Every structure is written in structure tokens, then in C-alpha cells.
Amino acid sequence: MATQARPQPLDGLQSRLFATRKLTLDLAAPLSDADATIQPFPDASPAKWHLAHTTWFFETFVLRDHVAGYQPFDERYAFLFNSYYEAEGPRHARPRRGMLSRPSLDEVRAYRAYVDEALERTLPSLPGAALELIELGINHEQQHEELFLTDILATLAENPIEPAYGELPPPACFALEPLSWHRGREGIVEIGAADEGFAFDSERPRHRVFLVGHAIAGRRVTNKEWREFIDDGGYRKPALWLSEEWDWVQREQIDRPLYWLQDETEFTLGGRREIDWAAPVAHVSYFEADAFARWAGARVPTEAEWEDFAASADPMIGNQLDEAGAVAPRPGGGVFGDVWEWTQSAFASYPGFSPAAGAVGEYNGKFMCGQFVLKGASCATPRGHSRASYRNFFPPSARWQFTGVRLARDA
């Protein structure tokens, strides 16, 4: 199994399942069929595809595999909405998901309703292995709820009339919190998820690591500090960038965070708005985070340093997703929420890691190459989804997620 989870009361699992399924539908409510079909670039997916893929996951791994006599809603959908599971056979090419004008958005909603009805009807009689897959499916869909928002932000940002997905309040007048440093623990510490409770397979097994003297900043880097980096020529100084980073800056002509515009505004899920200078900077790559840290006389923390720092923090606190609507990072946050935080650690297996047998074993393990770990949670992360051991991961050039940085330094 791709996760280990202690069985929970069926009514609790059922309520969480359908609350998650409802939130995804609510996120899609403001969208037209055209909005939901567009794919802004190959790494993003259309909103309609997210709605269908998360449904395919439950239909395939729970209903098809554990409910005798189950009849799929449409046999063709397995080819359209499989993401990357090689064990499930051929699939529609990821870069061409935006070409799927059919099925329509309403047909995808009907697909969801059909599968949800089957899940509700069969849930009481499902075996334990299927209930574990329900838990995995809930967490999988929560990941796609975040991707839904970041992908629709990227979609709407391509439109010259700058349409808003929803409403956001204007930036609050918030004084910039002075930067403080917290001395980290040294010596042998444990990281990774404990045996009890849900966690993705990549978070286990819990194991020991050795930390040397270090300190971690008490808050994330802000938009104001990033503007100072820009004003000081940070994007024009090759000495601040590693070779691959500098090649990327030059090739892609990068000179500011992804959605910043030249008039001190930015494009957001609420449309164009003034940049909130006290809020954490977002939509920056690992390449940019690393160069900024070097400019600031600091560095990006390791995954182990960050996780040990956050071990006592409550992951339920912070600016995270509670209901459907536009979201944005806000000033004054804590450890979790607002933006995911880059680490300098590669997304690699822990000692003793073993992927699950079967298709669900492809969930994380096969991506353990060329990705960097991010920690925490963002304003688009469903509340309750993350934890200190959580290992988000993206390529170092990725910028379209709500990604920022918390500085560290040797001590």
C-alpha cells in the first residue's frame, strides 16, 4: 500500500470523503466549460481533467478492484484520465489534456455523481484494503484541489483581459515583522512520519539524521525583501547563481516572481491587485530561492533542519484552504500555510523505503529523481492535509505553485 493508516470509524471516513468530493466541485463552480478545458502549459492540467482524474482514481482502485459487478461510467475514460500509472495501461498524453473538449464539464460532473453514488452505496461493505485506498484517495484529491487552484491561476493569467477567479480583500496595512533567527538542534534527531496515522509512503520510515549547528529564520522572505533583491540587480548578477540556475535565468529571461507585473501589481486568483509587500513572496523557483539566500548571506534549509524546526508546530494553524474561493498568501503567518517552502534537499527515498506493490506503488517512488522537497503548506492546501513530515516535491525550476522560502544559516 502507498500509505499506512490505522483504521478509523467508517462514519468519519465517509464524512471526510464526501466533504472532500464536495469541495472539489465547489472549486469548479465559478468556471465555464471553456475555463475548465484550457491547459496553460504541459505541466499544468485543465480543471475538468482534475475533476475527472480524481474520480477515475476512486473508480479504478476502489470500485473496479473491490466491488464485484461494478460497471464503469464510461470505459473510454480510463484512457483519458489515467495520469501516470503505467500498470493501468496506455493513456492520453499529458501535454495534450487541453485538447479534450469532450467530455463536457457537465458530463464530467455526471461522472463524479455516478462514482460518488457507488462509493456511498458500497462503502459499508468494503474490505479493509479498500478503505485504506479511500483514505489515500481523499489525500490524493486534496492534492488535486491545490493543483486545481494553481492551474486555474496559470490559465487565467494567460488571458489579456485578466479575469478573476473570485474575490480577494485588498492588501491589509501590515507592518513588516523583523527577521529573527531560531537556533536549531544539533546532533542526532528523528525525521519522517511515525507508524500510526495516515502518511504517504515517501514519508516513511522514520529514521535518524545528524544535524550540525544551524539557525532558521522565524518567518518567510517577504515581497518587500524580494523587491530589494531585484532593485540590487539580483537577477543580473551571475555570481549569485549556480551554473544551471544562471542558464535558466538567461534562457527564460527571468527577472521577477512569476505573476509580478511591472507596475508593482501582481496577477492573482482575485485578478490584478497591488502587491502586498509584507506578505511572503510566492511563485518563485528553487533556483531563485537559492540565489536570493546567497544574496542575503544565508542559505536554503535542508529538509531535516526544516522538519525538526516545525516538529512542535500545529499544522492546522495558518492561512490554508477552508472553503472554495480565491486565496493568496497573507502577512503574519506561522510555520504552515501561505506558501510551501523550498529546501535544498533532493526528493529521494528514506533508508528502508519500499514502494507498495501494484499501480499505487507508482504514486511517489518513481519521481525520486530531479525534484526538490518543499515543506509546510500553502494558502491553497486544504487544512488538515499537511504535517511536519509531509514531503511536497517539484523540479527546481517550477514556479506556478504557491512556493516561497524561509532562510537558514550555519551557526
Secondary structure, 3 states (H helix, E strand, C coil): CCECCCCCCHHHHHHHHHHHHHHHHHHHCCCCCCCCCCCCCCCCCCHHHHHHHHHHHHHHHHHHHHCCCCCCCCCCHHHHHCCCCHHHCCCCCHHHHHHCCCCCHHHHHHHHHHHHHHHHHHHHHCCHHHHHHHHHHHHHHHHHHHHHHHHHHHHHHCCCCCCCCCCCCCCCCCCCCCCCEEECCCEEEEECCCCCCCCEHHHCCCEEEEECCEEEECCCCEHHHHHHHHHCCHHHCHHHCCHHHHHHHHHHCCCCCCCECCCCEEEECCEEEECCCCCECCCCCHHHHHHHHHHCCCECCCHHHHHHHHCCCCCCCCCCECCCCCCCCCCCCCCCCCCEEEEEEECCCCCCCCCCCCHHHHCCHHHCCCCEEEEECCCCCECCCCCCCCCEEECCCCCCCCEECCCEEEC
